[in-house]
Amino acid sequence: MPNPVEGRMDLSSPLGPRIARAVALFSCARHAAPAAVLLAVLAASGCAAPTAGTAAGDHAPSSAPARQDPTPGIVPLALSTSLPKGFSSASPDQLPLGSVYFNPSDGRREVVLGSLARTAVLIGDSQSEPTDSWVRRGLEQAGYTVYFAGRGGTGFTVSNPPVHDYVDALRLGDWLLPHGKPSLVVVQGGGNDASRGSTDAAIVNGEASLLKELARSYPSAKTLVIGTLAKSAADGGGRRPEVDALLGRTSAQLGVPFIACGDWISRYGLADLLADGVHLKPAGKARLAPVLAAAIAAKGLSLS
């Protein structure tokens, strides 16, 4: 059960050991660089990426089928805004760092990490998940501390059990968002949707639904969508550049800034730096990170 005084889960709860480790690590690391603090907390709470090289492929096989076209009349999951039994009603400002706070405004459990003024909350797949990913490093070079919430092998329509697709993972609490007001919210993906046969309609619905849910959690935050890293269509990119373009059109319709990367492997000569068909070796990630940082700056979203 959660501790009603501190808002933390005690060790009898399934989440208790993760939260306890998060608090302990945060206490040890609070004088370290912000990125190190966040990574320590996330790793302990089960929300962070593994070390480089351990992420599932963004085209990783899964027994779970891709979500297909939305069925008319289906109502999204209803979230209770009533305080769950055992959670503190105290303000998050009064809770210890590393606590799990129940936010009554959106019905979600959120991690208390203090100020997010220079934080980018990143939702993504295995292109983002490793700590040395080109997405994380690009955001860091743009001046942000990165909080990752996501999982390799997932996407706008596809899951990697036990983690659901992006929107359902958020709704069901497969990973937790930080409480507060981040400077930027970033969504990256599309590779798994491309490789596992998701339809255009399902991908569009998944992106729009996710952005709507994130706006509930962070109504004042700037938002950015990063597309699907790929070779160009002329260079054999297949479905991936199509999904990248589809995400771009959807983002434009929703008024959300978008960075297209559906031809970056070809444009920047990265084919020899691929570890497999779609993931970059460390040298490729290092080469692409400043490209992303420059693209973020071109959108007027850099803090550097």
PAFILUM-291572 format. One record per residue (C-alpha): chain; residue number from 1; x, y, z; residue in one letter. Coordinates in steps of 0.2 Angstrom, whole numbers. Example, Ala and Ser with C-alpha at 12.3 -4.5 7.8 and 13.67 -1.06 7.14 Angstrom:
ATOM  chain  resi     px     py     pz  resn
ATOM      A     1     62    -22     39     a
ATOM      A     2     68     -5     36     s
end
This chain:
ATOM  chain  resi     px     py     pz  resn
ATOM      A     1      0      0      0     m
ATOM      A     2      6     18     -3     p
ATOM      A     3     11     27     12     n
ATOM      A     4     -3     40     15     p
ATOM      A     5      9     52     24     v
ATOM      A     6     23     53     11     e
ATOM      A     7     14     47     -5     g
ATOM      A     8     26     34     -8     r
ATOM      A     9     23     15    -10     m
ATOM      A    10     29      5      4     d
ATOM      A    11     39    -12      1     l
ATOM      A    12     23    -22      3     s
ATOM      A    13     17    -15    -14     s
ATOM      A    14     23    -22    -31     p
ATOM      A    15     30     -5    -35     l
ATOM      A    16     37     -2    -18     g
ATOM      A    17     55     -8    -21     p
ATOM      A    18     56      2    -37     r
ATOM      A    19     50     18    -28     i
ATOM      A    20     61     15    -13     a
ATOM      A    21     76     13    -24     r
ATOM      A    22     72     29    -34     a
ATOM      A    23     71     39    -18     v
ATOM      A    24     87     32    -11     a
ATOM      A    25     96     35    -28     l
ATOM      A    26     90     52    -29     f
ATOM      A    27     96     56    -12     s
ATOM      A    28    113     50    -16     c
ATOM      A    29    113     59    -33     a
ATOM      A    30    105     75    -29     r
ATOM      A    31    121     85    -30     h
ATOM      A    32    126     77    -47     a
ATOM      A    33    122     84    -64     a
ATOM      A    34    103     85    -68     p
ATOM      A    35    104     72    -81     a
ATOM      A    36    112     59    -70     a
ATOM      A    37     99     62    -56     v
ATOM      A    38     85     59    -68     l
ATOM      A    39     93     44    -76     l
ATOM      A    40     96     37    -58     a
ATOM      A    41     78     40    -53     v
ATOM      A    42     71     33    -69     l
ATOM      A    43     82     17    -69     a
ATOM      A    44     76     14    -51     a
ATOM      A    45     58     16    -55     s
ATOM      A    46     58      6    -70     g
ATOM      A    47     54     20    -82     c
ATOM      A    48     71     23    -90     a
ATOM      A    49     81     16   -104     a
ATOM      A    50     93      2   -102     p
ATOM      A    51    111      5   -106     t
ATOM      A    52    116      7   -124     a
ATOM      A    53    115     -9   -135     g
ATOM      A    54    101    -17   -124     t
ATOM      A    55     86     -9   -132     a
ATOM      A    56     74    -19   -142     a
ATOM      A    57     74    -16   -160     g
ATOM      A    58     61     -3   -166     d
ATOM      A    59     56    -17   -178     h
ATOM      A    60     57    -30   -165     a
ATOM      A    61     45    -45   -167     p
ATOM      A    62     31    -46   -155     s
ATOM      A    63     16    -58   -153     s
ATOM      A    64      5    -43   -150     a
ATOM      A    65     -5    -38   -166     p
ATOM      A    66     -4    -20   -172     a
ATOM      A    67    -18     -9   -168     r
ATOM      A    68    -29     -7   -184     q
ATOM      A    69    -42      6   -189     d
ATOM      A    70    -51     13   -174     p
ATOM      A    71    -69      6   -172     t
ATOM      A    72    -82     20   -173     p
ATOM      A    73    -91     23   -156     g
ATOM      A    74    -77     15   -146     i
ATOM      A    75    -75     26   -130     v
ATOM      A    76    -57     29   -124     p
ATOM      A    77    -52     22   -107     l
ATOM      A    78    -61     32    -93     a
ATOM      A    79    -49     37    -79     l
ATOM      A    80    -54     40    -62     s
ATOM      A    81    -50     57    -54     t
ATOM      A    82    -54     50    -36     s
ATOM      A    83    -39     49    -24     l
ATOM      A    84    -34     30    -24     p
ATOM      A    85    -34     22     -7     k
ATOM      A    86    -17     25      2     g
ATOM      A    87    -11     40     -8     f
ATOM      A    88     -8     56      0     s
ATOM      A    89    -19     71     -3     s
ATOM      A    90     -4     82      0     a
ATOM      A    91      3     94    -13     s
ATOM      A    92     17     87    -24     p
ATOM      A    93     28    101    -17     d
ATOM      A    94     26     93      0     q
ATOM      A    95     31     76     -6     l
ATOM      A    96     49     69     -6     p
ATOM      A    97     58     68    -22     l
ATOM      A    98     55     51    -30     g
ATOM      A    99     37     50    -23     s
ATOM      A   100     23     44    -34     v
ATOM      A   101      9     57    -34     y
ATOM      A   102     -9     54    -40     f
ATOM      A   103    -14     69    -51     n
ATOM      A   104    -32     72    -49     p
ATOM      A   105    -33     83    -64     s
ATOM      A   106    -29     69    -76     d
ATOM      A   107    -31     54    -66     g
ATOM      A   108    -13     48    -68     r
ATOM      A   109      1     43    -56     r
ATOM      A   110     16     54    -59     e
ATOM      A   111     34     54    -52     v
ATOM      A   112     39     70    -42     v
ATOM      A   113     56     75    -48     l
ATOM      A   114     56     94    -44     g
ATOM      A   115     58    108    -57     s
ATOM      A   116     56    102    -75     l
ATOM      A   117     60    120    -82     a
ATOM      A   118     74    113    -93     r
ATOM      A   119     67     96    -96     t
ATOM      A   120     62     87   -112     a
ATOM      A   121     50     73   -108     v
ATOM      A   122     53     60   -122     l
ATOM      A   123     41     47   -128     i
ATOM      A   124     49     35   -140     g
ATOM      A   125     55     18   -146     d
ATOM      A   126     72     10   -147     s
ATOM      A   127     78     25   -158     q
ATOM      A   128     77     35   -142     s
ATOM      A   129     78     22   -128     e
ATOM      A   130     97     19   -126     p
ATOM      A   131    106     32   -116     t
ATOM      A   132    117     36   -130     d
ATOM      A   133    103     37   -143     s
ATOM      A   134    104     51   -156     w
ATOM      A   135     87     58   -150     v
ATOM      A   136     93     60   -132     r
ATOM      A   137    110     67   -137     r
ATOM      A   138    102     79   -149     g
ATOM      A   139     90     85   -136     l
ATOM      A   140    104     87   -124     e
ATOM      A   141    114     97   -136     q
ATOM      A   142     99    108   -138     a
ATOM      A   143    100    112   -120     g
ATOM      A   144     88     99   -112     y
ATOM      A   145     89     87    -98     t
ATOM      A   146     80     71   -105     v
ATOM      A   147     66     61    -96     y
ATOM      A   148     63     45   -106     f
ATOM      A   149     46     37   -105     a
ATOM      A   150     43     23   -118     g
ATOM      A   151     50      6   -124     r
ATOM      A   152     59     -2   -138     g
ATOM      A   153     47    -12   -150     g
ATOM      A   154     32      0   -146     t
ATOM      A   155     24     13   -157     g
ATOM      A   156      8     23   -160     f
ATOM      A   157     -1      7   -164     t
ATOM      A   158     10     -8   -158     v
ATOM      A   159     15    -15   -142     s
ATOM      A   160     30    -24   -134     n
ATOM      A   161     22    -34   -120     p
ATOM      A   162     20    -31   -106     p
ATOM      A   163     21    -13   -113     v
ATOM      A   164      6     -7   -123     h
ATOM      A   165      7      5   -138     d
ATOM      A   166     11     23   -134     y
ATOM      A   167     -7     30   -129     v
ATOM      A   168    -12     14   -120     d
ATOM      A   169      5     14   -111     a
ATOM      A   170      1     31   -105     l
ATOM      A   171    -17     28   -100     r
ATOM      A   172    -13     12    -91     l
ATOM      A   173      3     18    -82     g
ATOM      A   174     15      6    -90     d
ATOM      A   175     27     20    -88     w
ATOM      A   176     25     36    -78     l
ATOM      A   177     27     54    -83     l
ATOM      A   178     35     67    -72     p
ATOM      A   179     24     79    -62     h
ATOM      A   180     26     97    -67     g
ATOM      A   181     28    109    -81     k
ATOM      A   182     42    102    -93     p
ATOM      A   183     50    114   -106     s
ATOM      A   184     46    102   -120     l
ATOM      A   185     37     86   -124     v
ATOM      A   186     44     76   -138     v
ATOM      A   187     36     61   -147     v
ATOM      A   188     47     50   -158     q
ATOM      A   189     42     34   -167     g
ATOM      A   190     34     26   -182     g
ATOM      A   191     47     12   -186     g
ATOM      A   192     38     -2   -177     n
ATOM      A   193     21      4   -185     d
ATOM      A   194     30      3   -202     a
ATOM      A   195     37    -14   -200     s
ATOM      A   196     22    -22   -192     r
ATOM      A   197      9    -18   -205     g
ATOM      A   198     -1     -4   -196     s
ATOM      A   199    -13      6   -208     t
ATOM      A   200    -12     24   -211     d
ATOM      A   201    -28     27   -202     a
ATOM      A   202    -23     18   -186     a
ATOM      A   203     -6     27   -186     i
ATOM      A   204    -15     44   -188     v
ATOM      A   205    -27     40   -174     n
ATOM      A   206    -13     34   -163     g
ATOM      A   207     -3     50   -165     e
ATOM      A   208    -18     61   -163     a
ATOM      A   209    -24     52   -147     s
ATOM      A   210     -7     52   -139     l
ATOM      A   211     -4     71   -142     l
ATOM      A   212    -22     74   -135     k
ATOM      A   213    -18     64   -119     e
ATOM      A   214     -1     73   -117     l
ATOM      A   215    -10     90   -119     a
ATOM      A   216    -20     84   -104     r
ATOM      A   217     -5     81    -93     s
ATOM      A   218      5     96   -100     y
ATOM      A   219     -7    109   -106     p
ATOM      A   220      6    123   -106     s
ATOM      A   221     21    114   -113     a
ATOM      A   222     28    115   -131     k
ATOM      A   223     27     99   -141     t
ATOM      A   224     38     92   -155     l
ATOM      A   225     36     76   -165     v
ATOM      A   226     51     68   -172     i
ATOM      A   227     47     56   -187     g
ATOM      A   228     54     39   -192     t
ATOM      A   229     73     37   -196     l
ATOM      A   230     75     29   -213     a
ATOM      A   231     84     28   -229     k
ATOM      A   232     75     38   -243     s
ATOM      A   233     61     30   -253     a
ATOM      A   234     73     30   -268     a
ATOM      A   235     87     21   -258     d
ATOM      A   236     76      7   -252     g
ATOM      A   237     68     14   -237     g
ATOM      A   238     51      5   -240     g
ATOM      A   239     37      9   -228     r
ATOM      A   240     47     19   -216     r
ATOM      A   241     48     35   -226     p
ATOM      A   242     30     34   -230     e
ATOM      A   243     26     33   -211     v
ATOM      A   244     38     48   -208     d
ATOM      A   245     28     58   -221     a
ATOM      A   246     11     52   -213     l
ATOM      A   247     17     58   -196     l
ATOM      A   248     22     75   -203     g
ATOM      A   249      5     78   -212     r
ATOM      A   250     -4     73   -196     t
ATOM      A   251      7     85   -185     s
ATOM      A   252      4     99   -197     a
ATOM      A   253    -15     96   -196     q
ATOM      A   254    -13     97   -177     l
ATOM      A   255     -2    112   -177     g
ATOM      A   256     12    103   -169     v
ATOM      A   257     31    106   -175     p
ATOM      A   258     38     91   -184     f
ATOM      A   259     55     85   -189     i
ATOM      A   260     56     74   -203     a
ATOM      A   261     70     61   -204     c
ATOM      A   262     63     49   -216     g
ATOM      A   263     78     51   -228     d
ATOM      A   264     92     55   -215     w
ATOM      A   265    101     39   -217     i
ATOM      A   266    103     42   -235     s
ATOM      A   267    105     61   -234     r
ATOM      A   268    119     60   -221     y
ATOM      A   269    128     45   -228     g
ATOM      A   270    125     34   -213     l
ATOM      A   271    122     17   -221     a
ATOM      A   272    139     11   -217     d
ATOM      A   273    136     16   -198     l
ATOM      A   274    120      5   -196     l
ATOM      A   275    121     -9   -183     a
ATOM      A   276    107    -17   -192     d
ATOM      A   277     94    -12   -205     g
ATOM      A   278     88      3   -195     v
ATOM      A   279     98      6   -179     h
ATOM      A   280    114     16   -179     l
ATOM      A   281    131     11   -172     k
ATOM      A   282    138     23   -158     p
ATOM      A   283    148     32   -172     a
ATOM      A   284    132     35   -182     g
ATOM      A   285    122     41   -166     k
ATOM      A   286    136     53   -163     a
ATOM      A   287    135     60   -180     r
ATOM      A   288    116     62   -181     l
ATOM      A   289    114     70   -164     a
ATOM      A   290    120     87   -169     p
ATOM      A   291    109     86   -185     v
ATOM      A   292     94     84   -173     l
ATOM      A   293    100     98   -162     a
ATOM      A   294    101    110   -177     a
ATOM      A   295     84    104   -183     a
ATOM      A   296     77    108   -165     i
ATOM      A   297     85    125   -166     a
ATOM      A   298     78    129   -183     a
ATOM      A   299     61    126   -175     k
ATOM      A   300     65    139   -162     g
ATOM      A   301     64    126   -148     l
ATOM      A   302     82    125   -143     s
ATOM      A   303     87    131   -125     l
ATOM      A   304    106    132   -130     s
end
